[in-house]
Amino acid sequence: QVQPVESGGGLVQAGGSLRVSCAAPRSIFSINAMGWYRQPPGKQRELVARITTGDTTNYADSVKGRFTISRDNAKNTVYLQMNSLKPEDTAVYYCHAENLPWFWGQGTQVTVSS
């Protein structure tokens, strides 16, 4: 099955920034809200941010004011800009299309050192 392609993770010091990207097929991207999830070590996966096709956004309380989700319809790509990163943001970050339970990528690792 088709999967999203996530990229852009890495290692950064606390207070730094990273941007992760997710490319999806146009047939999926153009009609679905897209979300970024994360799974910290030993914890459950959680929603970080989501964006609808009309660019309405929602954020987890823990990232409000620090993270920004956006989408580029010309590139079929959704981004998550992460600023003021904290060690507790360390996780594998996943891209997901709402209403498609099977549409998960391999994830990209984000590690924030203190």
C-alpha positions in Angstrom: 0.0 0.0 0.0 1.0 3.6 -0.5 2.7 5.3 2.5 3.6 8.9 3.2 7.3 9.7 3.1 8.5 11.6 6.2 11.9 13.4 6.4 13.7 16.1 8.3 14.2 14.6 11.7 17.5 14.7 13.5 19.4 15.6 16.7 19.1 19.2 18.1 19.9 20.9 21.3 17.2 22.2 23.6 15.9 25.5 22.3 16.7 24.7 18.7 14.5 24.2 15.7 13.7 21.5 13.2 11.3 21.1 10.3 9.9 17.7 9.4 8.2 17.1 6.0 5.7 14.6 4.8 5.0 13.9 1.1 1.8 12.1 0.1 0.1 11.2 -3.2 -2.1 13.9 -4.5 -5.1 11.6 -4.5 -4.8 11.4 -0.7 -3.3 14.8 0.1 -5.9 16.8 -1.7 -9.0 15.5 0.1 -7.8 14.6 3.6 -6.9 16.5 6.7 -3.3 15.7 7.6 -1.8 15.2 11.0 1.5 14.8 12.7 1.7 12.4 15.5 4.6 11.4 17.8 5.5 8.5 19.9 8.0 9.1 22.7 10.1 6.2 24.0 7.9 3.9 26.1 4.8 5.9 25.5 1.7 5.8 23.3 1.4 7.7 20.1 -0.2 11.1 20.4 -1.5 13.8 18.1 0.7 16.8 17.8 -1.0 18.9 15.2 -3.5 18.6 12.3 -4.4 20.7 9.4 -7.6 20.5 7.2 -7.8 21.0 3.5 -9.1 24.4 4.4 -6.0 25.2 6.4 -7.7 25.0 9.8 -5.2 23.9 12.4 -5.3 22.3 15.8 -2.4 21.7 18.2 -1.7 19.7 21.3 -1.5 21.9 24.3 2.1 20.9 24.9 3.3 22.3 21.6 1.0 25.4 21.2 3.1 28.5 20.4 6.1 26.4 19.5 5.1 24.2 16.6 3.5 25.2 13.3 1.8 22.9 10.9 1.4 23.9 7.2 0.7 22.3 3.9 1.9 23.0 0.4 -0.8 21.9 -2.0 1.5 22.3 -5.1 4.0 19.8 -3.6 1.5 17.6 -1.8 3.5 18.0 1.3 2.7 18.8 4.9 5.3 20.4 7.2 5.8 20.7 10.9 8.0 23.5 12.0 9.3 22.9 15.5 10.8 25.8 17.5 12.0 26.1 21.1 12.4 22.3 21.2 12.5 20.6 24.6 13.9 17.2 25.6 10.4 16.0 26.1 9.7 16.5 22.4 12.0 13.6 21.7 10.0 11.0 19.8 9.5 9.4 16.4 7.2 11.7 14.4 4.7 10.2 12.1 2.5 11.6 9.3 -1.1 10.5 8.9 -4.1 11.2 6.7 -7.3 11.3 8.6 -10.0 8.8 7.6 -7.3 6.4 6.2 -6.4 4.1 9.1 -3.7 2.4 7.0 -1.9 5.6 5.9 1.1 5.8 8.2 4.7 6.3 7.3 7.9 4.8 8.9 8.3 7.9 11.0 11.3 10.2 11.5 13.3 10.4 14.7 13.6 13.7 16.5 16.0 13.8 19.4 16.4 16.9 21.6 19.3 16.9 23.9 19.4 18.9 27.1 
